[in-house]
């Protein structure tokens, strides 16, 4: 028992003495000559600056070395775990083996001299026990199986014959571009999936690699102010819709969803302004020699949430604008009514929310989320050019192309109606006003969106130049290889970035111009006073084709004369003046009061031989209160079915009153059958 205790005490004392000896020798071993700690852009032989590798048979090396350390300072840091074994001389071959890897002999370009496998085995065998005592494991990158199977000393005789004297180094040495090496301060954990400038496990510096802190502060406040303005405008549009949800029907309804999308976009930018760079950046860790870096991937939950909301609603707002142009096209060219367009609402919502959702999920799966140090949010395409092209430029350009095409076709169709079909001056003015509103709204949307696309194209074409300029300016600070033969340098302009962010937000403001009217002011006044004003009128943009003269003109042959109809105070469908006069005369002669209903009437013969009116029940049963006008057309561009129903109902009303007033002139096989047939046609 005492022997075991003495043995244990000896090991503890030897370990303590070794630690004291190690700390006394470690600092000079770690140091290297400051003048050799430079970045490399060409293949040149350089004097060995590592203290451990002094007094070798050779005195020049090259960087990057066999373990891809781009300078001798990095190589010295990587050799730290082996200093105790070298200082205690656990093996005669360990020092030479390590120097062969971390500071290899410099020979001609294209030739690399590697140590033999036998040298590796001897060094590992002799120092194995000492390494276990200090908890040091043999690294995988220097595993003995990686080296050639030979048993020769290092360096070989042929290596010494072709080695280059540092005094004979010529400036016209063989040139070499090492590409981008990730600095130690920007390295990230391998399991996070980071990537920067084509290098894995690396991230961009935060808050931004292009702009100064003062410029970023100004940009952040600028984005915050614009986001507040956009949030106020879109929120006003949404609240106006909630006050009277029946006011905005198709084809205008997509404007409301469009405003909701950009309300969410402006809300995310406003939150980014409040949180500054706490979400978009990873905090610095001085203990691990890590600087603040840009957040990437989905490991940061708040950043992922910001990205999902911002990207999803940005794409959804663009799709809703395309759907808005589709509804205008359906109303202008095939002349669909509001009811017909509204039947496609489920399809519209599926496309508007489904397509952006699929793109968002794809980006999450591909781990393409990136923090934006300028605005404080998380988005896509900020550093990854491929994601910028396929997930931003491609969808936005496609939406603009489709939307503009449909918009132009619809405006041309409306203009043809205005030019070819004679209308009253009042209807002409309403149609021109409606076309102007469509044009102004489209311009207010397209100009900001096209500006954003132009900024993205500018970034896509200049990103490579900006990156290589940044590497050239910071390579010596980060101790990484400098770029080789840089032909062009350029810095991004902060003004263009501010324009991009402003237009991303301003694109949602045009919705407030569409809902802005006197009626909106009256509705808000009534709402704030705690009462709702009952307005039987319709939206101004849907009144143009509700006029009987204009409704009849759309479906008539251009060469057929127009039958003028009387207009009352309502803009709903009305019967003709002649029919109204004739009905009044018949009512006076009959001496009875008949309730005027809007359902289709037919005659039924009772058992005593009299004809009584009865309601017609078709495929769709509808009852309208007495003295009410027929359902109004919801948009200026009415459908064939709506106009056919308007004319047929007026005709049925006249026929029904004729039958009731003069029952002796009606037989079951003639007039009654004709009324029923007409009702069938109207119902169809």
C-alpha positions in Angstrom: 0.0 0.0 0.0 2.8 2.4 0.8 4.5 1.5 -2.4 1.4 2.5 -4.4 1.1 5.7 -2.4 4.8 6.6 -3.1 4.3 5.9 -6.8 1.3 8.2 -6.9 3.1 10.9 -5.0 6.0 10.8 -7.4 3.7 11.1 -10.4 2.0 14.2 -8.8 5.3 15.8 -8.0 6.7 15.1 -11.5 3.5 16.6 -13.0 3.9 19.7 -10.9 7.5 20.2 -11.8 6.6 19.7 -15.5 3.9 22.3 -15.4 6.4 24.8 -13.9 8.9 23.9 -16.5 6.3 24.1 -19.2 5.1 27.6 -18.3 8.7 28.9 -18.1 9.4 27.7 -21.6 6.0 28.0 -23.3 6.0 31.7 -24.0 9.2 31.8 -26.0 8.2 28.7 -27.9 4.9 30.2 -28.9 6.4 33.4 -30.1 7.3 34.0 -33.7 9.0 36.8 -35.5 6.6 39.6 -36.1 8.0 40.4 -39.5 7.1 37.0 -40.8 3.5 37.1 -39.7 2.3 38.5 -43.0 -0.5 37.5 -45.4 0.3 35.6 -48.5 -0.9 36.3 -52.0 1.9 34.5 -54.0 3.8 31.3 -53.6 7.2 32.3 -52.1 9.7 30.8 -49.8 9.9 32.6 -46.5 12.2 32.2 -43.5 11.0 30.0 -40.7 9.8 32.0 -37.8 8.6 29.3 -35.4 10.9 28.9 -32.4 10.3 25.2 -32.3 11.6 24.7 -35.8 14.8 26.7 -35.6 18.2 25.1 -36.3 16.8 22.5 -38.7 18.7 21.2 -41.8 16.6 23.7 -43.8 15.6 27.3 -42.9 12.8 28.2 -45.4 9.2 27.2 -45.6 6.0 28.1 -47.5 2.5 28.9 -46.5 -0.2 27.6 -46.5 1.5 24.5 -45.1 0.5 20.9 -45.4 -2.3 21.4 -42.8 -3.7 24.5 -44.6 -2.5 27.1 -42.1 -2.3 30.3 -44.0 0.5 31.9 -42.0 3.1 30.9 -39.4 1.2 32.6 -36.6 -1.8 30.3 -37.2 0.6 27.3 -37.4 2.1 28.3 -34.0 -1.3 28.4 -32.4 -2.1 24.9 -33.8 1.2 23.5 -32.4 0.3 24.5 -28.8 -0.8 21.1 -27.6 2.6 19.5 -28.6 4.9 21.9 -26.7 5.0 19.9 -23.5 6.1 16.7 -25.3 8.7 18.6 -27.3 10.1 20.3 -24.3 10.3 17.0 -22.3 11.9 15.3 -25.3 9.6 12.3 -25.2 10.8 11.3 -28.7 13.8 12.3 -30.8 11.5 12.3 -33.9 8.6 14.3 -32.6 10.1 17.8 -33.2 11.2 17.0 -36.8 7.8 15.3 -37.6 5.9 18.4 -36.4 8.1 20.8 -38.3 7.7 18.7 -41.4 3.9 19.4 -41.2 3.7 22.9 -39.8 6.8 24.3 -41.4 7.7 22.1 -44.4 10.8 22.5 -46.4 10.3 25.0 -49.3 11.1 23.5 -52.7 9.9 24.3 -56.2 6.3 25.2 -56.8 4.2 22.1 -57.4 6.4 19.8 -55.3 5.6 18.9 -51.7 7.8 16.8 -49.5 5.9 14.8 -46.9 7.3 12.9 -43.9 7.4 9.2 -44.0 4.9 7.0 -42.1 7.7 5.3 -40.1 8.7 8.7 -38.7 5.1 9.3 -37.6 4.8 5.9 -35.9 8.0 6.4 -33.9 6.9 9.9 -32.7 3.5 8.7 -31.7 4.7 5.5 -30.0 7.3 7.3 -27.9 5.0 10.1 -26.7 1.8 8.1 -26.3 2.0 7.7 -22.5 2.9 11.3 -21.9 0.1 12.5 -24.1 -2.4 10.4 -22.1 -1.1 11.9 -18.9 -1.8 15.5 -20.1 -5.1 14.5 -21.8 -3.8 15.3 -25.3 -5.1 13.1 -28.2 -3.3 12.5 -31.5 -5.1 14.7 -34.1 -6.9 13.0 -37.0 -5.2 15.3 -39.6 -1.8 14.0 -38.7 -2.8 10.3 -38.5 0.1 8.1 -39.6 -2.0 6.4 -42.3 -2.1 9.7 -44.3 1.6 9.7 -45.0 3.6 7.7 -47.6 4.8 4.3 -46.6 8.6 4.8 -46.3 11.4 5.1 -43.8 13.6 8.0 -44.6 14.8 10.9 -42.7 13.3 14.3 -43.1 14.2 16.3 -45.1 15.4 14.1 -47.8 18.7 14.8 -49.7 16.9 15.7 -52.8 14.8 18.3 -50.9 17.9 20.0 -49.6 19.4 20.2 -53.1 16.3 21.9 -54.6 15.5 24.1 -51.6 15.7 27.8 -52.0 17.8 30.2 -50.1 15.8 33.1 -48.7 18.4 35.5 -49.9 17.9 34.3 -53.5 14.1 34.9 -53.5 13.3 36.8 -56.6 10.2 39.1 -56.9 9.3 37.2 -60.1 8.4 34.1 -58.1 5.6 31.8 -59.2 2.3 33.5 -58.5 -0.6 31.8 -56.7 -4.1 32.8 -55.5 -5.1 31.1 -52.3 -8.7 32.3 -52.4 -10.5 33.3 -49.2 -9.4 31.9 -45.9 -11.8 32.3 -43.0 -10.2 34.3 -40.1 -10.2 32.8 -36.7 -12.4 35.6 -35.4 -15.2 34.7 -37.9 -15.1 30.9 -37.5 -18.3 29.1 -36.4 -19.2 25.7 -35.1 -19.4 23.1 -37.9 -22.8 21.8 -37.0 -24.5 25.2 -37.6 -24.0 25.1 -41.3 -22.6 28.6 -41.8 -21.0 29.7 -45.0 -19.3 33.0 -46.1 -17.6 33.8 -49.4 -17.7 30.1 -50.4 -16.0 29.0 -47.1 -17.8 26.7 -44.8 -18.1 27.2 -41.0 -17.5 31.0 -41.5 -19.7 34.0 -41.1 -19.6 37.7 -42.1 -18.6 40.3 -39.6 -21.4 42.2 -37.9 -23.1 44.6 -38.0 -21.9 45.2 -41.6 -18.8 44.6 -43.5 -19.2 47.5 -45.9 -20.3 50.5 -43.8 -19.1 52.4 -40.8 -20.9 52.5 -37.5 -22.1 56.1 -38.0 -23.5 55.3 -41.4 -25.4 52.3 -40.0 -26.9 54.4 -37.2 -28.3 56.9 -39.7 -29.6 54.1 -41.9 -31.3 52.4 -39.0 -33.2 55.5 -38.0 -34.1 56.2 -41.6 -35.6 52.7 -42.0 -37.4 53.1 -38.7 -39.2 56.3 -39.7 -40.2 54.9 -43.1 -41.5 51.7 -41.5 -43.7 53.8 -39.1 -45.2 55.7 -42.0 -45.9 52.5 -44.0 -47.4 50.8 -40.9 -49.7 53.7 -40.3 -50.9 53.8 -43.9 -51.6 50.1 -44.3 -53.1 49.8 -40.8 -55.5 52.7 -41.8 -56.5 50.7 -44.9 -57.1 47.6 -42.9 -59.2 49.3 -40.3 -61.3 51.1 -42.9 -62.1 47.7 -44.4 -63.1 46.4 -40.9 -65.5 49.3 -40.4 -67.5 48.2 -43.5 -66.4 44.8 -44.9 -69.1 44.9 -47.6 -67.8 48.0 -49.2 -64.8 46.5 -50.9 -65.8 43.5 -53.0 -64.1 41.9 -55.9 -62.3 43.1 -58.0 -61.2 45.5 -55.4 -60.9 43.1 -52.5 -57.2 42.0 -53.2 -56.1 45.6 -52.3 -57.1 44.9 -48.7 -55.1 41.7 -48.5 -52.2 43.5 -50.3 -52.3 46.2 -47.6 -52.4 43.5 -44.8 -49.2 41.9 -46.3 -47.2 45.1 -46.3 -48.6 46.0 -42.9 -46.8 42.9 -41.6 -43.7 43.8 -43.6 -43.5 47.2 -42.1 -44.1 45.8 -38.6 -41.1 43.5 -38.9 -38.8 46.4 -40.0 -40.1 48.4 -37.1 -39.2 45.6 -34.7 -35.8 45.4 -36.3 -35.3 49.1 -35.7 -36.2 48.6 -32.0 -34.0 45.6 -31.4 -31.1 47.0 -33.4 -28.5 44.2 -34.1 -29.5 41.9 -31.2 -31.3 39.5 -33.6 -29.3 39.9 -36.8 -25.9 39.3 -35.1 -24.2 36.7 -33.0 -22.7 38.3 -29.9 -18.9 38.5 -29.7 -17.0 36.0 -27.5 -13.6 37.4 -26.5 -12.8 34.2 -24.5 -12.9 32.2 -27.7 -11.3 35.0 -29.9 -14.6 35.4 -31.8 -15.9 38.7 -33.1 -19.6 39.6 -33.6 -20.9 37.7 -36.7 -24.0 37.7 -38.9 -26.7 35.2 -37.9 -27.3 32.4 -40.4 -29.6 29.5 -40.5 -32.5 28.6 -38.3 -30.7 28.1 -34.9 -31.7 31.6 -33.8 -35.5 31.3 -33.3 -36.3 35.0 -33.3 -34.2 35.5 -36.5 -36.1 32.6 -38.1 -39.4 34.1 -37.1 -38.5 37.5 -38.5 -37.4 35.9 -41.8 -40.6 33.8 -42.2 -42.9 36.8 -41.6 -40.9 39.2 -43.7 -40.3 36.9 -46.7 -43.7 35.3 -46.7 -45.7 38.6 -46.6 -43.3 40.3 -49.1 -44.0 37.5 -51.6 -47.7 37.3 -50.7 -48.1 41.1 -51.3 -46.6 40.7 -54.7 -48.9 37.8 -55.6 -51.9 39.7 -54.4 -51.1 42.5 -56.7 -51.0 40.0 -59.6 -54.4 38.7 -58.4 -55.7 42.2 -58.4 -54.7 42.6 -62.1 -56.3 39.3 -62.8 -59.6 40.4 -61.3 -59.5 43.7 -63.3 -58.7 41.7 -66.4 -61.7 39.4 -65.8 -64.0 42.4 -65.2 -62.8 44.3 -68.2 -62.3 41.8 -71.0 -64.7 38.9 -70.5 -66.9 41.2 -68.4 -67.3 39.1 -65.3 -69.4 40.5 -62.5 -68.5 40.7 -58.8 -70.4 37.5 -58.0 -68.6 35.5 -60.7 -65.2 36.8 -59.6 -65.9 36.1 -56.0 -66.6 32.5 -56.7 -62.9 32.2 -57.6 -61.9 33.6 -54.2 -60.8 30.2 -52.8 -58.4 29.8 -55.8 -57.0 33.3 -55.3 -56.3 32.7 -51.6 -54.7 29.3 -52.3 -52.3 30.9 -54.8 -51.6 34.0 -52.7 -50.8 32.2 -49.5 -49.7 28.8 -50.8 -46.9 29.9 -53.2 -45.1 32.2 -50.7 -45.5 29.5 -48.1 -43.8 26.9 -50.3 -40.9 29.3 -51.0 -40.5 30.1 -47.3 -40.4 26.4 -46.3 -37.8 25.7 -49.1 -35.5 28.5 -47.8 -35.9 27.2 -44.2 -34.9 23.7 -45.4 -32.0 25.0 -47.4 -30.8 27.0 -44.3 -30.6 30.3 -46.4 -31.6 32.7 -43.6 -29.2 35.6 -43.1 -29.1 38.5 -40.6 -29.2 42.0 -42.0 -27.0 44.2 -39.9 -28.3 47.4 -41.6 -32.0 47.0 -40.8 -31.8 44.6 -37.9 -34.1 42.0 -39.5 -33.4 38.6 -41.1 -33.9 38.0 -44.8 -32.5 36.1 -47.8 -30.0 37.0 -50.4 -27.9 39.4 -48.3 -24.7 37.4 -48.8 -25.7 34.4 -50.9 -26.0 35.6 -54.5 -27.6 32.3 -55.7 -30.5 32.7 -53.2 -30.9 36.3 -54.3 -31.3 35.3 -57.9 -33.7 32.4 -57.5 -35.8 33.4 -54.4 -36.0 37.2 -54.9 -35.3 38.4 -58.4 -37.0 35.5 -60.2 -40.4 35.6 -58.4 -40.6 39.4 -58.4 -39.7 39.7 -62.1 -42.3 37.1 -63.0 -45.0 38.8 -61.0 -44.2 42.1 -62.6 -44.3 40.7 -66.1 -47.7 38.9 -65.5 -49.3 41.8 -63.7 -48.3 44.5 -66.2 -49.5 42.4 -69.1 -52.9 41.8 -67.6 -53.1 45.4 -66.5 -52.4 46.8 -70.0 -54.9 44.4 -71.6 -57.6 45.5 -69.2 -56.9 49.2 -69.7 -57.0 48.8 -73.5 -60.4 47.0 -73.2 -61.8 49.8 -71.0 -60.6 52.4 -73.4 -62.2 50.6 -76.3 -65.5 50.7 -74.4 -65.1 54.4 -73.9 -64.2 55.1 -77.5 -66.6 52.8 -79.4 -69.8 52.7 -77.3 -71.6 56.1 -77.0 -72.4 56.9 -73.4 -73.9 59.8 -71.6 -71.4 62.4 -70.3 -71.9 61.3 -66.7 -71.0 57.7 -67.4 -68.1 58.8 -69.6 -66.7 60.8 -66.7 -67.1 57.9 -64.3 -65.4 55.5 -66.6 -62.5 57.9 -67.2 -62.2 58.5 -63.5 -62.1 54.7 -62.8 -59.4 54.2 -65.4 -57.3 57.0 -63.9 -57.6 55.4 -60.5 -56.4 52.1 -61.8 -53.5 53.7 -63.7 -52.4 55.9 -60.7 -52.6 52.9 -58.3 -50.6 50.7 -60.6 -47.9 53.3 -61.1 -47.6 53.9 -57.4 -47.0 50.2 -57.0 -44.8 49.5 -60.0 -42.3 52.3 -59.5 -41.2 51.3 -56.0 -41.2 47.6 -56.9 -39.1 48.2 -60.1 -36.7 50.3 -58.0 -36.3 47.4 -55.5 -35.6 45.0 -58.4 -33.1 47.4 -59.9 -31.3 47.6 -56.5 -31.2 43.8 -56.3 -29.8 43.6 -59.8 -27.1 46.2 -58.9 -26.1 44.1 -55.8 -26.0 41.0 -57.9 -23.7 42.5 -60.5 -21.3 44.2 -58.0 -21.3 41.8 -55.0 -18.1 40.0 -56.1 -16.2 43.3 -56.5 -17.3 44.5 -53.1 -16.3 41.3 -51.4 -12.8 41.1 -53.0 -12.3 44.8 -52.1 -13.2 44.1 -48.5 -10.8 41.1 -48.3 -8.0 43.2 -49.8 -8.5 45.9 -47.2 -8.9 43.6 -44.2 -6.6 40.6 -45.0 -3.6 41.9 -43.0 -5.9 42.7 -40.0 -7.3 39.2 -40.0 -3.9 37.6 -41.0 -5.4 35.8 -44.1 -4.1 35.6 -47.7 -4.6 38.8 -49.6 -6.3 38.6 -53.0 -4.0 38.1 -56.0 -3.9 40.6 -58.9 -7.0 42.6 -58.0 -8.1 44.4 -61.2 -11.1 46.4 -59.8 -12.1 47.7 -56.4 -15.4 49.3 -55.4 -17.4 50.1 -52.4 -21.2 50.0 -52.2 -23.1 53.2 -51.9 -25.2 53.6 -48.8 -27.7 55.8 -50.7 -28.7 52.8 -52.9 -29.2 50.6 -49.9 -31.4 53.3 -48.3 -33.5 53.6 -51.5 -33.9 49.8 -51.5 -35.2 49.7 -48.0 -37.5 52.7 -48.5 -39.0 51.3 -51.6 -39.6 47.9 -50.0 -41.8 49.7 -47.5 -43.3 52.5 -49.7 -44.7 49.9 -52.0 -47.5 49.3 -49.4 -48.6 52.9 -49.1 -50.6 53.1 -52.4 -53.4 51.1 -50.8 -54.4 54.1 -48.7 -54.9 56.2 -51.9 -57.5 53.7 -53.1 -59.6 53.8 -50.0 -59.2 57.5 -49.5 -62.5 59.2 -50.4 -65.3 61.3 -48.8 -67.1 58.1 -48.0 -64.2 56.9 -46.0 -64.2 60.2 -44.0 -67.9 59.8 -43.3 -67.5 56.2 -42.2 -64.7 57.1 -39.8 -66.7 60.0 -38.5 -69.7 57.8 -37.9 -67.6 55.1 -36.3 -65.8 57.5 -33.9 -69.2 59.0 -32.9 -70.4 55.5 -32.1 -73.0 55.0 -34.8 -73.0 53.4 -38.2 -74.4 55.3 -41.2 -76.6 53.1 -43.3 -75.6 53.8 -46.8 -77.6 52.1 -49.6 -75.2 53.3 -52.2 -72.4 51.4 -53.8 -68.7 52.0 -54.1 -67.9 54.7 -56.6 -65.7 52.4 -58.6 -68.6 50.0 -59.1 -71.2 52.7 -60.2 -70.1 53.2 -63.7 -71.7 50.3 -65.4 -74.7 50.2 -63.0 -76.3 52.9 -65.0 -79.0 51.3 -67.2 -77.8 53.2 -70.3 -74.2 52.1 -69.9 -75.2 48.5 -68.8 -77.2 48.0 -71.9 -74.4 49.5 -74.1 -71.8 47.0 -73.2 -73.8 44.0 -74.5 -75.4 45.6 -77.5 -74.2 45.5 -81.1 -72.3 48.7 -81.7 -74.5 49.4 -84.8 -77.7 49.0 -82.9 -79.4 52.2 -81.6 -79.5 52.6 -77.8 -82.8 52.4 -76.0 -82.7 55.1 -73.3 -84.1 54.2 -70.0 -85.3 56.5 -67.2 -83.1 56.7 -64.2 -84.3 57.3 -60.7 -82.3 58.3 -57.6 -80.9 54.8 -57.3 -78.1 53.4 -59.5 -79.7 50.0 -59.3 -81.3 48.3 -62.2 -84.8 49.8 -63.1 -87.5 49.0 -65.5 -88.1 51.1 -68.6 -90.2 54.3 -68.6 -92.8 52.8 -70.8 -93.2 49.7 -68.7 -93.5 51.8 -65.5 -96.2 54.0 -67.1 -98.1 51.0 -68.4 -98.0 49.3 -65.0 -99.4 52.4 -63.4 -102.4 52.5 -65.8 -103.1 48.8 -65.3 -103.1 49.2 -61.6 -105.6 52.1 -61.7 -107.9 50.1 -63.9 -107.7 47.0 -61.7 -108.4 49.1 -58.6 -106.3 46.9 -56.4 -102.9 47.3 -54.8 -100.3 44.7 -55.8 -97.1 44.3 -53.9 -94.1 44.6 -56.1 -91.6 41.8 -55.4 -88.5 40.9 -57.2 -89.0 37.1 -57.4 -90.1 35.6 -60.7 -93.9 35.3 -60.8 -96.0 32.7 -62.7 -99.7 31.8 -62.7 -101.4 28.8 -61.2 -105.0 27.7 -62.0 -107.0 26.8 -58.9 -110.0 24.4 -58.8 -112.6 27.2 -59.2 -111.0 28.2 -62.5 -109.2 31.4 -61.3 -105.6 32.2 -61.9 -103.5 33.2 -58.9 -99.9 34.3 -58.8 -97.5 31.9 -57.2 -93.7 32.0 -56.6 -91.5 30.2 -59.0 -89.0 27.8 -57.4 -86.0 27.0 -59.5 -82.6 25.7 -58.7 -81.9 28.7 -56.6 -84.6 30.3 -54.4 -84.3 34.0 -53.5 -86.7 36.4 -51.9 -86.4 40.2 -51.8 -88.4 42.5 -49.6 -91.1 44.6 -51.3 -90.3 47.9 -52.9 -86.6 47.0 -53.0 -84.5 47.4 -56.1 -82.9 44.5 -57.6 -79.3 43.4 -56.6 -76.9 46.0 -57.8 -73.9 45.2 -60.0 -70.8 45.2 -57.9 -68.4 46.5 -60.4 -68.6 48.9 -63.4 -67.8 46.0 -65.7 -71.0 44.0 -65.5 -71.6 40.4 -66.7 -74.0 39.1 -69.4 -75.9 37.2 -66.7 -76.4 40.3 -64.6 -77.8 42.4 -67.4 -80.0 39.5 -68.7 -81.4 39.1 -65.2 -82.1 42.9 -65.0 -84.0 43.0 -68.3 -85.9 39.7 -67.7 -87.1 40.7 -64.3 -88.5 44.0 -65.6 -90.3 42.1 -68.4 -91.7 39.5 -65.9 -92.9 42.3 -63.6 -94.9 43.9 -66.5 -96.3 40.6 -67.6 -97.3 39.5 -64.1 -99.2 42.8 -63.5 -100.9 42.4 -66.9 -102.1 39.0 -66.1 -103.4 40.0 -62.7 -105.2 43.0 -64.0 -106.9 41.3 -66.9 -107.4 37.6 -66.1 -110.1 37.1 -68.8 -107.5 37.6 -71.5 -105.2 34.9 -70.3 -105.4 31.2 -71.0 -103.4 28.5 -69.5 -101.9 27.4 -72.7 -100.7 30.8 -74.0 -99.9 33.7 -71.7 -99.3 31.6 -68.6 -97.0 29.2 -70.4 -95.1 32.2 -71.9 -94.5 33.7 -68.5 -93.3 30.4 -67.1 -91.0 30.0 -70.0 -89.6 33.4 -69.6 -89.0 32.7 -66.0 -87.1 29.6 -66.8 -84.8 31.6 -69.1 -84.2 34.2 -66.5 -83.4 31.7 -63.9 -81.0 30.0 -66.2 
